[in-house]
Amino acid sequence: MLSLDLDFLRLSYRPDLQLLFLRWTRPVSTAEHQHGYTAALHLARSASAGRWLIDLRSRGLASAEEFSWVLTEFRSRMGAALPHVPRRIAYLVTPYHSELIRERLALLEPTFPLALQQGAVIQVFTEEHPAQQWLHMGGV
């Protein structure tokens, strides 16, 4: 198992599940947010891991601007770094945050070109098991 522990994020790749887990442990600054995603991408590249479960329950949601960065700049980088594997991101959130992140995704996603959307398919979940099941469905 590949893993990396930062002050604000625990990264681990489970080869038996073929999943990369990002478990945020506290609220973060914009710099930490971007550093965490970049560190995850480096780990994912070494394992050819395109299926990510991102646990935001301890951290809370990113700002609208930070989420937009993930959907645009980061997703483009993810697609370029992992071109030959399915790329799927499952966000695990509290029920309280579920509606807000779904609204943000529904508002922003249709405004992006299809090529950008194909950088990674994104879904939101409030339970881990359904998230893992979805991650193993289909490809990008």
N, CA and C atoms as a LAMMPS dump frame, in Angstrom:
ITEM: TIMESTEP
0
ITEM: NUMBER OF ATOMS
420
ITEM: BOX BOUNDS ff ff ff
-5.0000000000000000e+02 5.0000000000000000e+02
-5.0000000000000000e+02 5.0000000000000000e+02
-5.0000000000000000e+02 5.0000000000000000e+02
ITEM: ATOMS id mol type element x y z
1 1 1 N 0.849 -1.188 0
2 1 2 C 0 0 0
3 1 3 C 0.886 1.24 0
4 2 1 N 0.626 2.144 -0.911
5 2 2 C 1.322 3.423 -0.95
6 2 3 C 0.576 4.397 -0.059
7 3 1 N 1.322 5.208 0.691
8 3 2 C 0.649 6.185 1.543
9 3 3 C 1.546 7.387 1.778
10 4 1 N 0.905 8.474 2.162
11 4 2 C 1.589 9.715 2.499
12 4 3 C 0.71 10.445 3.502
13 5 1 N 1.306 10.83 4.615
14 5 2 C 0.571 11.592 5.624
15 5 3 C 1.111 13.01 5.682
16 6 1 N 0.236 13.957 5.428
17 6 2 C 0.549 15.369 5.597
18 6 3 C -0.161 15.831 6.867
19 7 1 N 0.141 17.012 7.307
20 7 2 C -0.496 17.554 8.513
21 7 3 C -2.016 17.627 8.374
22 8 1 N -2.499 17.797 7.166
23 8 2 C -3.909 18.061 6.917
24 8 3 C -4.596 17.017 6.039
25 9 1 N -3.834 16.006 5.597
26 9 2 C -4.372 15.055 4.627
27 9 3 C -3.66 13.715 4.742
28 10 1 N -4.447 12.642 4.738
29 10 2 C -3.889 11.289 4.689
30 10 3 C -4.198 10.71 3.314
31 11 1 N -3.148 10.342 2.599
32 11 2 C -3.293 9.739 1.282
33 11 3 C -2.92 8.272 1.377
34 12 1 N -3.708 7.425 0.761
35 12 2 C -3.335 6.011 0.708
36 12 3 C -3.933 5.381 -0.542
37 13 1 N -3.122 4.555 -1.177
38 13 2 C -3.586 3.803 -2.337
39 13 3 C -3.74 2.356 -1.927
40 14 1 N -4.926 1.814 -2.132
41 14 2 C -5.214 0.417 -1.808
42 14 3 C -5.222 -0.382 -3.106
43 15 1 N -4.137 -1.112 -3.389
44 15 2 C -4.101 -1.885 -4.635
45 15 3 C -5.179 -2.966 -4.701
46 16 1 N -5.583 -3.509 -3.554
47 16 2 C -6.63 -4.531 -3.553
48 16 3 C -7.97 -3.963 -4.015
49 17 1 N -8.203 -2.692 -3.767
50 17 2 C -9.432 -2.021 -4.202
51 17 3 C -9.22 -1.163 -5.444
52 18 1 N -7.97 -0.94 -5.806
53 18 2 C -7.593 -0.039 -6.898
54 18 3 C -8.198 1.351 -6.688
55 19 1 N -8.091 1.827 -5.443
56 19 2 C -8.627 3.138 -5.076
57 19 3 C -7.573 3.966 -4.365
58 20 1 N -7.574 5.257 -4.669
59 20 2 C -6.767 6.225 -3.932
60 20 3 C -7.706 6.941 -2.964
61 21 1 N -7.35 6.915 -1.686
62 21 2 C -8.142 7.571 -0.65
63 21 3 C -7.461 8.869 -0.242
64 22 1 N -8.218 9.954 -0.247
65 22 2 C -7.763 11.242 0.266
66 22 3 C -8.669 11.564 1.447
67 23 1 N -8.116 11.557 2.629
68 23 2 C -8.909 11.839 3.825
69 23 3 C -8.374 13.125 4.455
70 24 1 N -9.098 14.209 4.196
71 24 2 C -8.732 15.501 4.776
72 24 3 C -9.017 15.441 6.27
73 25 1 N -8.097 15.965 7.076
74 25 2 C -8.234 15.844 8.529
75 25 3 C -8.643 17.137 9.221
76 26 1 N -8.624 18.241 8.486
77 26 2 C -8.997 19.53 9.078
78 26 3 C -9.255 20.532 7.962
79 27 1 N -9.871 21.67 8.269
80 27 2 C -9.99 22.735 7.276
81 27 3 C -8.6 23.19 6.827
82 28 1 N -8.5 23.616 5.564
83 28 2 C -7.198 23.968 4.998
84 28 3 C -7.244 25.317 4.293
85 29 1 N -6.062 25.886 4.113
86 29 2 C -5.914 27.115 3.333
87 29 3 C -5.956 26.76 1.844
88 30 1 N -6.053 27.771 1.003
89 30 2 C -6.025 27.543 -0.439
90 30 3 C -4.722 26.87 -0.849
91 31 1 N -3.605 27.312 -0.293
92 31 2 C -2.306 26.705 -0.63
93 31 3 C -2.271 25.236 -0.218
94 32 1 N -2.789 24.916 0.966
95 32 2 C -2.819 23.52 1.416
96 32 3 C -3.761 22.687 0.544
97 33 1 N -4.873 23.277 0.17
98 33 2 C -5.838 22.611 -0.702
99 33 3 C -5.157 22.184 -2
100 34 1 N -4.484 23.115 -2.648
101 34 2 C -3.82 22.807 -3.911
102 34 3 C -2.646 21.86 -3.712
103 35 1 N -1.9 22.03 -2.63
104 35 2 C -0.779 21.132 -2.333
105 35 3 C -1.278 19.704 -2.12
106 36 1 N -2.387 19.548 -1.418
107 36 2 C -2.947 18.225 -1.17
108 36 3 C -3.342 17.513 -2.454
109 37 1 N -4.027 18.219 -3.343
110 37 2 C -4.414 17.612 -4.615
111 37 3 C -3.191 17.285 -5.467
112 38 1 N -2.196 18.147 -5.441
113 38 2 C -0.972 17.889 -6.209
114 38 3 C -0.232 16.675 -5.667
115 39 1 N -0.129 16.563 -4.348
116 39 2 C 0.515 15.396 -3.733
117 39 3 C -0.25 14.122 -4.09
118 40 1 N -1.566 14.194 -4.08
119 40 2 C -2.383 13.032 -4.439
120 40 3 C -2.141 12.626 -5.888
121 41 1 N -2.007 13.604 -6.768
122 41 2 C -1.771 13.297 -8.177
123 41 3 C -0.423 12.613 -8.37
124 42 1 N 0.596 13.044 -7.636
125 42 2 C 1.908 12.383 -7.723
126 42 3 C 1.803 10.931 -7.275
127 43 1 N 1.109 10.691 -6.179
128 43 2 C 0.931 9.327 -5.686
129 43 3 C 0.114 8.505 -6.685
130 44 1 N -0.93 9.098 -7.22
131 44 2 C -1.784 8.404 -8.185
132 44 3 C -1.01 8.024 -9.442
133 45 1 N -0.16 8.912 -9.897
134 45 2 C 0.618 8.635 -11.1
135 45 3 C 1.512 7.415 -10.893
136 46 1 N 2.123 7.302 -9.717
137 46 2 C 3.023 6.174 -9.463
138 46 3 C 2.27 4.847 -9.399
139 47 1 N 0.979 4.878 -9.105
140 47 2 C 0.172 3.655 -9.009
141 47 3 C -0.825 3.517 -10.163
142 48 1 N -0.819 4.459 -11.103
143 48 2 C -1.822 4.505 -12.173
144 48 3 C -3.233 4.434 -11.592
145 49 1 N -3.459 5.249 -10.581
146 49 2 C -4.73 5.244 -9.85
147 49 3 C -5.626 6.385 -10.314
148 50 1 N -6.658 6.053 -11.041
149 50 2 C -7.584 7.06 -11.524
150 50 3 C -8.889 7.125 -10.759
151 51 1 N -9.074 6.216 -9.823
152 51 2 C -10.312 6.203 -9.031
153 51 3 C -10.001 6.713 -7.633
154 52 1 N -10.606 7.851 -7.291
155 52 2 C -10.296 8.539 -6.033
156 52 3 C -11.54 8.673 -5.166
157 53 1 N -11.374 8.38 -3.892
158 53 2 C -12.406 8.667 -2.903
159 53 3 C -11.873 9.794 -2.02
160 54 1 N -12.528 10.945 -2.09
161 54 2 C -12.078 12.132 -1.362
162 54 3 C -13.043 12.384 -0.208
163 55 1 N -12.547 12.18 0.992
164 55 2 C -13.362 12.287 2.202
165 55 3 C -13.239 13.701 2.779
166 56 1 N -14.327 14.449 2.668
167 56 2 C -14.359 15.837 3.148
168 56 3 C -15.082 15.977 4.483
169 57 1 N -15.461 14.883 5.099
170 57 2 C -16.302 14.967 6.295
171 57 3 C -15.621 15.678 7.459
172 58 1 N -14.317 15.509 7.638
173 58 2 C -13.619 16.19 8.742
174 58 3 C -13.194 17.601 8.379
175 59 1 N -13.132 17.881 7.112
176 59 2 C -12.639 19.165 6.64
177 59 3 C -13.75 20.146 6.321
178 60 1 N -14.821 19.658 5.764
179 60 2 C -15.852 20.542 5.243
180 60 3 C -15.568 20.844 3.779
181 61 1 N -16.444 21.613 3.17
182 61 2 C -16.306 21.912 1.75
183 61 3 C -15.272 22.989 1.502
184 62 1 N -14.675 22.916 0.33
185 62 2 C -13.792 23.984 -0.131
186 62 3 C -14.659 25.184 -0.508
187 63 1 N -14.03 26.323 -0.638
188 63 2 C -14.757 27.503 -1.117
189 63 3 C -15.195 27.256 -2.561
190 64 1 N -16.116 28.066 -3.042
191 64 2 C -16.574 27.941 -4.424
192 64 3 C -15.407 28.101 -5.397
193 65 1 N -14.485 29.01 -5.094
194 65 2 C -13.332 29.236 -5.967
195 65 3 C -12.404 28.026 -5.977
196 66 1 N -12.167 27.445 -4.81
197 66 2 C -11.298 26.265 -4.735
198 66 3 C -11.942 25.076 -5.446
199 67 1 N -13.252 24.928 -5.321
200 67 2 C -13.944 23.839 -6.009
201 67 3 C -13.873 24.049 -7.517
202 68 1 N -14.026 25.276 -7.961
203 68 2 C -13.9 25.579 -9.381
204 68 3 C -12.5 25.234 -9.884
205 69 1 N -11.469 25.49 -9.079
206 69 2 C -10.09 25.128 -9.444
207 69 3 C -9.981 23.618 -9.65
208 70 1 N -10.609 22.832 -8.763
209 70 2 C -10.575 21.371 -8.909
210 70 3 C -11.253 20.968 -10.216
211 71 1 N -12.412 21.544 -10.495
212 71 2 C -13.184 21.16 -11.675
213 71 3 C -12.533 21.577 -12.979
214 72 1 N -11.684 22.571 -12.953
215 72 2 C -11.075 23.059 -14.193
216 72 3 C -9.594 22.7 -14.25
217 73 1 N -8.789 23.473 -13.573
218 73 2 C -7.338 23.302 -13.677
219 73 3 C -6.877 21.925 -13.21
220 74 1 N -7.311 21.513 -12.038
221 74 2 C -6.829 20.233 -11.525
222 74 3 C -7.338 19.064 -12.367
223 75 1 N -8.601 19.097 -12.733
224 75 2 C -9.154 17.987 -13.517
225 75 3 C -8.442 17.853 -14.854
226 76 1 N -8.061 18.962 -15.449
227 76 2 C -7.281 18.924 -16.681
228 76 3 C -5.922 18.267 -16.44
229 77 1 N -5.279 18.626 -15.336
230 77 2 C -3.987 18.023 -14.984
231 77 3 C -4.135 16.532 -14.715
232 78 1 N -5.218 16.148 -14.063
233 78 2 C -5.453 14.733 -13.772
234 78 3 C -5.599 13.931 -15.063
235 79 1 N -6.366 14.458 -16
236 79 2 C -6.544 13.773 -17.279
237 79 3 C -5.24 13.616 -18.035
238 80 1 N -4.402 14.649 -17.996
239 80 2 C -3.106 14.582 -18.68
240 80 3 C -2.149 13.622 -17.984
241 81 1 N -2.198 13.563 -16.658
242 81 2 C -1.271 12.718 -15.894
243 81 3 C -1.659 11.244 -15.923
244 82 1 N -2.942 10.965 -16.105
245 82 2 C -3.44 9.581 -16.059
246 82 3 C -4.291 9.288 -17.299
247 83 1 N -3.694 9.389 -18.492
248 83 2 C -4.503 9.313 -19.709
249 83 3 C -5.072 7.934 -20.035
250 84 1 N -4.487 6.871 -19.512
251 84 2 C -4.873 5.526 -19.94
252 84 3 C -5.662 4.743 -18.9
253 85 1 N -6.184 5.433 -17.891
254 85 2 C -6.989 4.758 -16.868
255 85 3 C -8.304 5.519 -16.686
256 86 1 N -9.365 4.826 -16.27
257 86 2 C -10.608 5.542 -15.949
258 86 3 C -10.346 6.528 -14.809
259 87 1 N -10.91 7.72 -14.927
260 87 2 C -10.724 8.752 -13.898
261 87 3 C -12.089 9.115 -13.326
262 88 1 N -12.252 8.785 -12.051
263 88 2 C -13.513 9.034 -11.359
264 88 3 C -13.185 9.563 -9.973
265 89 1 N -13.902 10.588 -9.557
266 89 2 C -13.73 11.17 -8.226
267 89 3 C -15.061 11.079 -7.495
268 90 1 N -15.026 10.429 -6.344
269 90 2 C -16.198 10.353 -5.471
270 90 3 C -15.921 11.213 -4.25
271 91 1 N -16.719 12.246 -4.071
272 91 2 C -16.607 13.083 -2.878
273 91 3 C -17.503 12.504 -1.797
274 92 1 N -16.929 12.261 -0.63
275 92 2 C -17.67 11.776 0.529
276 92 3 C -17.86 12.959 1.472
277 93 1 N -19.123 13.346 1.68
278 93 2 C -19.432 14.545 2.461
279 93 3 C -20.498 14.226 3.505
280 94 1 N -20.663 15.135 4.443
281 94 2 C -21.742 14.998 5.418
282 94 3 C -23.075 15.298 4.724
283 95 1 N -24.168 14.767 5.243
284 95 2 C -25.471 15.106 4.666
285 95 3 C -25.715 16.62 4.64
286 96 1 N -25.213 17.318 5.635
287 96 2 C -25.369 18.772 5.703
288 96 3 C -24.756 19.461 4.483
289 97 1 N -23.595 18.97 4.015
290 97 2 C -22.901 19.596 2.89
291 97 3 C -23.312 19.034 1.529
292 98 1 N -24.019 17.934 1.54
293 98 2 C -24.343 17.247 0.294
294 98 3 C -25.094 18.135 -0.697
295 99 1 N -26.13 18.794 -0.237
296 99 2 C -26.933 19.617 -1.14
297 99 3 C -26.109 20.754 -1.738
298 100 1 N -25.291 21.408 -0.932
299 100 2 C -24.495 22.535 -1.428
300 100 3 C -23.5 22.095 -2.495
301 101 1 N -22.763 21.012 -2.263
302 101 2 C -21.769 20.593 -3.252
303 101 3 C -22.456 20.089 -4.524
304 102 1 N -23.592 19.439 -4.381
305 102 2 C -24.336 18.988 -5.565
306 102 3 C -24.824 20.192 -6.38
307 103 1 N -25.287 21.233 -5.696
308 103 2 C -25.725 22.447 -6.395
309 103 3 C -24.565 23.096 -7.134
310 104 1 N -23.412 23.186 -6.478
311 104 2 C -22.237 23.771 -7.135
312 104 3 C -21.862 22.97 -8.374
313 105 1 N -21.859 21.659 -8.248
314 105 2 C -21.498 20.797 -9.369
315 105 3 C -22.505 20.943 -10.507
316 106 1 N -23.783 20.953 -10.177
317 106 2 C -24.828 21.088 -11.195
318 106 3 C -24.771 22.443 -11.888
319 107 1 N -24.385 23.474 -11.178
320 107 2 C -24.286 24.813 -11.747
321 107 3 C -23.071 24.951 -12.658
322 108 1 N -21.929 24.418 -12.224
323 108 2 C -20.684 24.613 -12.96
324 108 3 C -20.467 23.616 -14.09
325 109 1 N -20.79 22.37 -13.863
326 109 2 C -20.437 21.307 -14.813
327 109 3 C -20.928 21.567 -16.238
328 110 1 N -22.171 21.996 -16.451
329 110 2 C -22.633 22.218 -17.826
330 110 3 C -21.909 23.358 -18.548
331 111 1 N -21.203 24.196 -17.823
332 111 2 C -20.513 25.322 -18.457
333 111 3 C -19.143 24.932 -18.998
334 112 1 N -18.676 23.721 -18.69
335 112 2 C -17.343 23.299 -19.11
336 112 3 C -17.413 22.496 -20.404
337 113 1 N -16.387 22.629 -21.246
338 113 2 C -16.335 21.814 -22.459
339 113 3 C -16.295 20.323 -22.105
340 114 1 N -16.826 19.5 -22.987
341 114 2 C -16.857 18.059 -22.76
342 114 3 C -15.456 17.503 -22.529
343 115 1 N -14.477 18.002 -23.254
344 115 2 C -13.103 17.512 -23.08
345 115 3 C -12.621 17.724 -21.646
346 116 1 N -12.972 18.836 -21.047
347 116 2 C -12.585 19.097 -19.661
348 116 3 C -13.344 18.172 -18.712
349 117 1 N -14.634 17.994 -18.956
350 117 2 C -15.428 17.102 -18.11
351 117 3 C -14.88 15.679 -18.14
352 118 1 N -14.318 15.279 -19.266
353 118 2 C -13.779 13.93 -19.393
354 118 3 C -12.451 13.763 -18.663
355 119 1 N -11.895 14.843 -18.131
356 119 2 C -10.694 14.724 -17.308
357 119 3 C -10.945 13.847 -16.106
358 120 1 N -12.162 13.873 -15.578
359 120 2 C -12.593 12.989 -14.491
360 120 3 C -14.094 13.167 -14.295
361 121 1 N -14.78 12.069 -14.108
362 121 2 C -16.202 12.097 -13.782
363 121 3 C -16.308 12.261 -12.27
364 122 1 N -17.226 13.112 -11.825
365 122 2 C -17.325 13.441 -10.397
366 122 3 C -18.741 13.172 -9.897
367 123 1 N -18.824 12.546 -8.723
368 123 2 C -20.103 12.319 -8.055
369 123 3 C -19.944 12.617 -6.57
370 124 1 N -21.07 12.836 -5.904
371 124 2 C -21.084 13.172 -4.477
372 124 3 C -21.86 12.093 -3.725
373 125 1 N -21.323 11.704 -2.564
374 125 2 C -21.93 10.652 -1.747
375 125 3 C -21.9 11.05 -0.28
376 126 1 N -22.828 10.48 0.475
377 126 2 C -22.822 10.67 1.928
378 126 3 C -22.463 9.378 2.659
379 127 1 N -22.291 8.29 1.917
380 127 2 C -21.894 7.011 2.503
381 127 3 C -20.76 6.412 1.682
382 128 1 N -19.827 5.762 2.37
383 128 2 C -18.619 5.28 1.706
384 128 3 C -18.862 4.08 0.794
385 129 1 N -19.672 3.138 1.2
386 129 2 C -19.864 1.933 0.383
387 129 3 C -20.441 2.255 -1.003
388 130 1 N -21.52 3.04 -1.108
389 130 2 C -22.01 3.403 -2.442
390 130 3 C -20.961 4.167 -3.263
391 131 1 N -20.146 4.973 -2.597
392 131 2 C -19.089 5.699 -3.311
393 131 3 C -18.096 4.72 -3.922
394 132 1 N -17.683 3.727 -3.15
395 132 2 C -16.741 2.738 -3.669
396 132 3 C -17.363 1.931 -4.806
397 133 1 N -18.623 1.582 -4.68
398 133 2 C -19.294 0.852 -5.761
399 133 3 C -19.308 1.676 -7.042
400 134 1 N -19.651 2.95 -6.934
401 134 2 C -19.694 3.816 -8.112
402 134 3 C -18.311 3.952 -8.74
403 135 1 N -17.284 4.068 -7.909
404 135 2 C -15.932 4.215 -8.435
405 135 3 C -15.533 3.03 -9.308
406 136 1 N -16.06 1.869 -9.041
407 136 2 C -15.696 0.679 -9.811
408 136 3 C -16.576 0.458 -11.036
409 137 1 N -17.563 1.296 -11.226
410 137 2 C -18.409 1.209 -12.413
411 137 3 C -17.716 1.904 -13.571
412 138 1 N -17.869 1.388 -14.76
413 138 2 C -17.459 2.043 -15.999
414 138 3 C -16.176 2.836 -15.979
415 139 1 N -15.832 3.351 -17.106
416 139 2 C -14.622 4.145 -17.256
417 139 3 C -14.941 5.528 -17.751
418 140 1 N -13.894 6.279 -18.011
419 140 2 C -14.042 7.635 -18.55
420 140 3 C -13.701 7.597 -20.009
